[in-house]
Amino acid sequence: MIFFPIMVAGLLVVVAAMWANLDFLNEKLLRAKPPLCAPPYEVAWLPWKPGLVEFARNEERIVWLQFASDWDMTGHVNEKRVFSDDDLLQTLAKHRVFSIKADHTNLDEEITKELKKYGRFSIPTNLIFPADPEKEMIVLPELLTPEIVMAALNQAAGR
C-alpha cells in the first residue's frame, strides 16, 4: 500500500515531463517552416516517446514511425539502401515528414507495447501515418526500397 502514493507521484512527474517536452516540440519543431529533412537531405529522427505519434498526427503531419535496433541487420540494409537515395530524401523534405525512431535495442517494454498496439511483433517495423488522422496507417514491408517508401509517402500525402 505504501507503493501506491509513490507510483502516483512518479506518474505525475512523468506526465509533467512529457507535457513540457511536447510543448518544446510544438514550439521548436512542429511549427517550424523548414522541413525536418533539409539539404544536404539527412533524416532528423526524433526518439520515440509515448504520445508523440498522436501529437504529430494532430498537427496534420505525415509520420514515419520506425521500430529499429542495433542488432537488426535487415534494418541496417534498409537504411543504407533507402537513405542513400536523393529522390526519397527530397520526398521526405517536400512532405515535411515527422520521422520518429523507436530504438528497441535493449528490448524496451514500452516499445514492445507500442509495437503490439499497431499489431506488430517484429523488428524492423516501419509505419507511415497519413497527415489526416482519420486515415489508416500504412505498414511497409520488412525489406524496403526507395520506391516502396516514396509510394507510401505519396499515398499518405493523398497523391
N, C-alpha and C positions, 0 to 999 in steps of 0.2 A: 504494500500500500504506500510505502514511502517513496517508491519509484514513480508513482503517478504524477505528483507535483513536479518532479524533476523532468519527466517526459514532457509535460505541458509547457514548462518553462523553455526547454530545449526547442520544442516545436515553434514557440513564439519567436525565439531568436532566429531560427531558420527562415520563417515567414518574413520577418523584418529584413533579413539579409537579402532574400530573394526580391522583395519589394524594392529595396534600394538599388539592387543590381539591374532589375528590369527598367527602373526609371532612368538609370545611366544609359542602358541600351537604347531606350526610346529617344533620349536627347542626342546621343552621340552617333548612333549607327542607323537606326530605322528612318530617321527624318533627314539623313544626310543626302545631299544632292548627288555626289559622286557615287558610282557603283561600288559595291564591296569587292569587286574584281576589276581592277583598273590596270592600264598599261604599266608595266610590261605583262599584264594579264596573269596574275597569280591569284589563286583562290585564298581568300581570307576566312579560314574555317574558325567558327566560334565553338568553344567547348559546350557540349550538351549540358543542359540543366533542366530539371523538371519545369514544365510550363513554357519553355522557350519556343517550341514549335507553335503552340497555340497563340502565343503572343505575336509572333511574326505573321501568322495567318490572319489574325485580327487586324493587322496593319496592311492586309491585302498584298502581301509579298509572296512570290514563289519561294518555296522552302525545299532545299535538298538536305535530307537527313541521312547521314552515312553512319552506319554502325561498323566500326573497324577495330582492328587490334594489331599490335606489333607482330604477333605470331601468325597472322593470316597471310599466306603467300598469294592467294588469289587477289586479295585487296591491294597488295603491293604491285602486282602485274597490272591491275586495273588502273592504278594511279599513274604508272609510267605510260600506259597506252593512252589513257583519256586526257590527262593533264598536260601532255606534250602537244596536243592538237590546238593550234591557234584559233581555228574556226569555233571550236567548242568553248574555248576561253572567252572569245568575243561574244558568243551567245550568252554565256553566264553574265558577262558585263552588261550586255544590252538589256537583259531582263532583270538586272539587279537582284540576282538570286541570293537569298539569305542561306548561306551554307553552314550547316551545323554538323559537327563530328562527335559521335558518342564513342569514346575510346573504351573498348571492352577488354583491354589487355589484361587487367587484373581481375577479370570476371566480376565486375561491379554489380551488386544485386539490384540497384536502382535501374541500371541499364538493361539488365535481364528482364525486369518488369516492363520496361518501355518496349523492348522487342516483342514481348508477349502481347502487349496492348495492341500492337499492329498485326498480330497473328503470325509473327516471325520467330524463328528459333535458332537461326544460324548466322554466322559471320562469314563473309560480308553481307550486309543488307543495305540497300540503297533505296530510299523512298523519295519521291518527288511529290510535293503537295502544291496543288494549283493555288494561285492568288485568291481565288474565290473560295472562301471557307466551306461553302455548300458542296463543292465538288470533291469527288473521291480521290484519294492518294493514288499515285502510280508506282507500282512495285517494279523495280528494274531487275533484270536477270543477274545472276552472280557474276558472270563474265560480261564485262562492259566493252563497248566500242564507242568512239566519239559519236557515231551516227545514232546509236541507240539512245544515248543521253540527250543529244540535240533534239531528237524526235519527241522524247518525253518532255523536255523543257518547252518546246513549241506547243505541244498538246496542253501543257499546264498553263501556258500563256493564252490559250484559246485560238491558236493559229493552226 
